Amino acid sequence: MDIKQAIVKRLAELMAERGWTQYQLFKMSGVPITTINTIFNKKQGVRLDTLFQLLLGLGVEFTEFFDVDYLKFNSLNNK
């Protein structure tokens, strides 16, 4: 799994825990829905400042976000 896929997977997990759609993530984070759609369609990676805004909306710290096995360095495919 590459970093884009891993970030989308983690965001989707956190959204599912809350029962949120991409629209609800937009409303809570202020990140434009078009940006969220682009991230979820894996057309581009997510910028650090955008990830920060998404995590603020989700109420999740960076440490919590990255504390899953598939986001560890040895699990990522760096292509």
C-alpha positions as CSV (number, residue, x, y, z in Angstrom):
1,M,0.0,0.0,0.0
2,D,1.4,3.4,-0.8
3,I,1.1,6.5,1.4
4,K,-1.9,8.0,-0.5
5,Q,-3.8,4.7,-0.2
6,A,-2.9,4.4,3.5
7,I,-4.0,8.0,4.3
8,V,-7.3,7.5,2.5
9,K,-7.9,4.2,4.3
10,R,-7.3,5.8,7.7
11,L,-9.5,8.8,6.9
12,A,-12.3,6.5,5.7
13,E,-12.0,4.4,9.0
14,L,-12.2,7.5,11.1
15,M,-15.2,8.8,9.1
16,A,-16.9,5.4,9.4
17,E,-16.4,5.4,13.2
18,R,-18.4,8.7,13.2
19,G,-20.9,7.7,10.5
20,W,-19.7,10.6,8.4
21,T,-19.8,11.2,4.7
22,Q,-17.3,13.2,2.7
23,Y,-19.8,16.1,2.9
24,Q,-19.9,15.9,6.7
25,L,-16.1,15.9,6.8
26,F,-16.1,19.0,4.6
27,K,-18.6,20.7,7.0
28,M,-16.6,19.9,10.1
29,S,-13.1,20.6,8.7
30,G,-13.7,23.4,6.2
31,V,-11.6,21.6,3.6
32,P,-13.3,22.1,0.2
33,I,-15.4,19.1,-0.9
34,T,-13.6,19.1,-4.2
35,T,-10.3,18.7,-2.4
36,I,-11.7,15.9,-0.3
37,N,-13.1,14.2,-3.4
38,T,-9.7,14.5,-5.1
39,I,-7.9,13.0,-2.1
40,F,-10.4,10.1,-1.9
41,N,-10.1,9.4,-5.6
42,K,-6.3,9.2,-5.0
43,K,-5.7,11.7,-7.8
44,Q,-3.3,13.6,-5.6
45,G,-1.7,13.2,-2.2
46,V,-2.8,15.3,0.7
47,R,-0.8,18.3,1.8
48,L,0.2,18.4,5.4
49,D,-1.8,21.6,6.1
50,T,-4.9,20.0,4.5
51,L,-4.4,16.8,6.6
52,F,-4.1,19.0,9.7
53,Q,-7.5,20.7,8.9
54,L,-9.1,17.3,8.3
55,L,-7.8,16.0,11.6
56,L,-9.0,19.1,13.4
57,G,-12.5,18.4,12.0
58,L,-12.3,14.8,13.0
59,G,-11.0,15.7,16.5
60,V,-8.0,13.5,16.0
61,E,-4.3,14.2,16.9
62,F,-1.6,13.4,14.3
63,T,-0.2,10.7,16.7
64,E,-3.6,9.0,16.9
65,F,-4.0,9.2,13.1
66,F,-0.6,7.6,12.3
67,D,-0.8,5.0,15.1
68,V,-1.9,2.1,12.9
69,D,0.3,-0.6,11.5
70,Y,-0.3,0.2,7.8
71,L,1.0,3.7,8.3
72,K,4.4,2.6,9.7
73,F,7.4,3.1,7.6
74,N,8.1,-0.6,7.1
75,S,4.5,-1.2,5.9
76,L,4.4,1.5,3.2
77,N,5.3,0.9,-0.4
78,N,7.4,4.0,-1.3
79,K,6.8,4.1,-5.1
